[in-house]
Amino acid sequence: MNRKLLVRFVDMSLIAVVAYFAWGKYQNRAPSVELDKFAANVELEPLRNLAIQDVGRIKSFDSFARGRMRTVAGPYDVDGHEPVFAYVDLMINPRKYQNKDIIYVKRAIREDLARAMEQANIDPNDIREFVKTGLMAPGMYWLQPVQNQLNKLEQDVIRTQKFVNMLNWAMGTADAHRLSSNFAIIPSPTGNDKTPWLTGEQLWGMGFMQDGHDHGQANMGVPGLDPKLGGELTADWNKLVETWRAEDAAGASAAIASLASNLQKVNPELYPDVSKLNLESQYFKMKAFVWVWIVYALAAIPLIMFIAYRMNGALITGVIMLIIAFGLHTLALGMRWYISGRIPNANMFEAILASVWFGVLGSFVLEYLVRKTNMKGLFYFGSAICAMVAMMCQQFMPTVLRSDIDNVMPVLDDIWLYIHTNMIIWSYALIGIAAIIALLYLRYRLGGGDPGAARIGGAGSLILDGSTPKGDRFLIDERGSTGKVLDAATMVILELAFVTLWAGLVMGAIWADHSWGRPWGWDPKEVFALCTFVIFIILVHVRFKVRDKGLWTAILAVVGCAVMLFNWIVINFKISGLHSYA
Amino acid sequence: MQNESTSARRPFNPLRAPYDLISSVWFGIFLMFLLFIYMSIASAGILHPLDYSKPFGPWTRWIVREYFNKTEMEVFAWWPFTLLMALFTLNMIVVTLRRIRLTVLNLGVWLIHGGIVVLTLGSVYYFANKLEGDTPVFRRSIVINVPGAEAPSRLVVRPQNKVFVPGDGGEYGFSISSINPNWPLLSGEDKGKTACSVNVAVTTPTQTFIRQMLIGYPQYTEDIIPGKGRAVKSTGKKLLDESIELAFAYEPQTKYYIADSAALYVRKVGESEWVERPIEGLPHYADRITQRSDVWVSRDDENVEPDPMDIPVPKVAENDPLASLDVHVTGRLHYSTGDQTRWVPNGTKLNPMMKVILDGGGHQSEFSMFALNPQLGDVDPSMVGYHWAENEQQRIGYGQTTGNLLSIRVPDKDKTVRFSVDPAKTLDQNKDLQFTRIEDTDWSYRVKSYHRSFPMGNGRRVPIVVVELQSGDRLIKRWVTDDPNRSQDLIGDQQFSPPDPAVDVVFRPGALVTIVAGPQPENIEVFVGSPDDRRPVKIGEMFDLGSGIRMKIMESYSHVQPETRPVLIAKQDRDPKAGNVFSRIKLELNSDNWSTTKWLPYHRYPFPNEQYAVPGRFVYRPTRCLLPDGTQVELLFSRRSEMLPAPMALEDFELKVHTGGFVSGNTASVRDFVSILRPYSDGKWQSPITTSLNSPAEFADLYYFQAEWDPGEMAFTGLGVGNRDGVYTQLLGTCIAVFGMIYVFYIKPVIKRRRQQAVWAEVEQNKKMAVTKEPVAV
């Protein structure tokens, strides 16, 4: 095949794949819903900043509601409403949602449920919409054919039970009684920081959402609560329910403000700093900053222009954009650290975020070291692409990569979380950056580029290039070989990845030794980290033996990255092991 | 690295070829590639789409190591992997010695290769000596002394545990009624702290009370009288009966149980100590049966091939009660939740059985019916009757039982009419329904109403027919049930009287459908609605019963008998996380002229009695067996045990939680678990040692890790136990390798640069010297 044609075909294929996924995302978007007047006008800000206790953590109600509503509606908003409104509305007006498509069903069981819906004579258009978006109405869930099908699917432990459980969990979470029994917004009037908070049910009695419920003596059951304050809280709540149902935005806003104010008075010592709660709300209002991938993309475009055409203006623009993106990225991590009170690398969402942050930070250091060489811009570009892809995954797979802030698992509550985990995720970021530069090399070769390779590796090239007047000068000569430069840059990163991955493995073994009683248990996660390392050992030795060093280095760098991603994605989600949390 | 091409140019020498191969870098690369492939498949298995026509649909994986019955540890200690590692290490050593000169520049490579060799040696030592297991340690037992008892009794502190002790005046009962691990102390020096409180329900021959005891605070022990409160309030004394002595005692653990091992435990009934027989080579994952008829399978379409096995289980102790018998494991089920009794068609006595499918509204249900024992079936006999007929006469007789037969007899005229009651043809349903005359009599009749299930005063529900009988001006409204003695006439609107003898009415509410089979199982006739609707049917044929209901006879047998077998759960219904919890082994005991087999369920721990069982976690179900010499023994399948260096007791267990944590039992709110242990050695209890997550305790070369806990009452802790010989050698190797990498990538180029610059400077110097020494033309 003509080489130019091949290159064009590869480029077009890449664009087609990106377009296909973008179109898929667009197609599967939730149907747009126009907000009613009440939803648009009710003032929810005080409600968002309410403190709520959730499995041993005090968080903002906004943060809590987002997590719960994501369980209900997956990547979509509940009927187009923001989570705080949706939570309260589901709690107060559950009947309103019986026939609204708010329950998210995973793709794996949609076709099966669609067949059951056909049996139940559901409108074929509704079924098609369900298969497309995955959203179904709670009323549909209770149809007998759907229940029969769910029972059948639940029997299959390996294939479908997990997805049925997720659907059941979503239904349970959307249940008004469950929502109200989790509504632990009232600090214990006399307790300490270990005392469970009270839910609305505990203060106002069971069925406090129902019309005609007698709230008069409800707060008698809460020892230590000032009767006057208890009465005010009850009045606030009654007013909120009444005005909410009457869709009186002004009345509901006033009730929310009063309730929020009174809740802080129940036990001011226990009530957390409202500014921190507000920060948590703001963090989630900013969608956990996952949209920063756009800024990284805006950085990557001029950076690739600089690499291709050596336009200095493009480099400056790219670096400025990268600094802005990195600043926002750092802000996101910092806010998360401050809000959670622990290092943000204890779950998949955080590990990805922290990994690419380390990658971008490392690129600034490396770029400083290579500022006078032809490698300039490559590390910026590689890290920007890695960060962009990682944050895109976070944005477009919110049900898989949940941004909820939770307590750290007991086994992770250790100093090694700071050392081993960071070392490993840094090495993963380096592997990703190396693969990006290696792909540039492969694209360059595909386009007919010279098969040059850095004779003495990555750091070696930097140190030795130009050390003598007659030595290799490809890194500093203006018209240096692009192939050699890309190969040397790949190796600079790979050498770092090689050391950090090995060191991370060793640190993990030390941690495992005193946590699980053995340094190495052949757990899948350990094995595939070792497999990634083996690929890089092969790479190092293949470089010695083959003629086309650059090509094989690039290929193996990409293979190593694929193994690393397999470890991070497939092993975590498909294969259970001791490291399932990371 | 030296070039290999020099050796490649030499003429082929068969003696030298292996040496050249083992010192080839390419061979090393090839070995690394094989190692990569092996590790990937051994660890993750092979992933593939569930449906190959839908590659973007759900995927699953074939766990290859389980096919070979290897655990993760075993598959990486298997000979193919060991061979690959040995060749790789040898290759690395030879290549290093032969091709890489030990120079300052090559020091890094030597360090990396040397580090890996040290790591490998450390790992060989580590895995060869590795012992790993776990053990539960219960918090306390209660030692019980009652007046007149021969010896003290022990009661393990677990909810609902109970013990009965014979003593003076009769039997004394003790049961743990509740445990509160966080009982707040409201007085005394430790006011504000919490302690573990245990309530013991005590039943003596004369009274019943609850004794509340606090671990670590014997002075606070007091009795509570049900309905009256603390004994001290009503009697002035804290204890109602001081002759009953209850005291806490440690419940030390002396053994731990090896991971992924198997052992048979046996003891005579009545003894407390188990005798252990290790089972070597028992598969970890496979279902091994001698023949398909060994088991029932939860799904009929599951293909289970016979795969016999025979593992001898020799005795290792002299006091083994099975010493005179040959003991073998001849089967294993990986996932079997229990036994099930099903009916098989090979009985010796007549016991006809039929399986039918009823189809209504798209919903199908399968039922079994027994002709001679209807109660064994799961069909309402009033809906479907099933009979076995030896001849045509019986067949017709059974057919007559179909439908709601009403017989009206006029004794004076000896005239009888008989008909099936049609619920649609009653006066209640049809106001214009006319009387029907009984031939040759003055009487006529019509059915007023029919109730299939009419509530009687005693809560019983019976079928009932109200029939109106008319003769001239006489009108009898008779209520008739399936029991002729209950027939009554309604006088007026409410009053009942005994039936008028002028007319006899009998109602026989037969089944709606009657199936009669026999004398051969395939000779089947179905009577639908009435004895007149008689249809021969074939097995497997679907036929209409009316009202949208259809029936298919699936199987028909004349001689069935019950057979009990273990149920093997189909693979797709197994919980992958269950491990071997539901596994069972088939044990075969043989002597010269005696043989028996028993299916033994897996026990995580071979506890001495049921007091240690924890529902849902630790089962205790030993299997009894009567030996040919009349000895009754108990058999139990569990894991191999090892002695702990010293008995280990649980002094205390602490749960650390986040703010308001562990409210709803959600472990995400737990911060840490802490076990405070006390080893017993040198004749005394030693100082406590503490283990928590990420902080193991060490005692006598064994390490104790916090592995499990009892989330309810915190009555026990689960400890991981293991040694770690060789760990520091491994660590040394990895550190050497890390240093080597840093040297190769970052120090070596600097040295090289300095040397090059030095050489270049020398060349420059020489050039200058050459220029200055250039001969001048004279």
Interface residues (C-beta under 8 A of the other chain):
Chain A: Q53 V55 G56 R57 I58 A108 Q119 Q155 D156 V157 I158 R159 D193 K194 T195 P196 W197 D406 N407 M409 P410 V411 D413 D414 W416 I456 G457 G458 A459 G460 L462 I463 L464 S467 T468 P469 K470 G471 E495 F498 V499 W502 A503 L505 V506 A509 I510 W511 D513 H514 S515 W516 G517 R518 P519 W520 G521 W522 D523 P524 V527 F528 L530 C531 V534 I535 I537 I538 H541 V542 F544 K545 F566 V570 I571 K574 I575 S576
Chain B: M1 V25 W26 G28 I29 M32 F33 L35 F36 M39 S40 A42 S43 A44 L47 L50 G57 P58 W59 T60 R61 E72 M73 V75 F76 S123 Y126 K130 E132 G362 K571 Q572 D573 R574 D575 P576 K577 V657 H658 T659 G660 G661 F662 V663 S664 N666 T667 A668 S669 V670 R671 D672 F673 L693 N694 S695 P696 Y703 F705 G720 V721 G722 R724 V727 Q730 L731 T734 C735 A737 V738 M741 I742 F745 Y746 K748 P749 V750 K752 R753 Q756 Q757 V759 W760
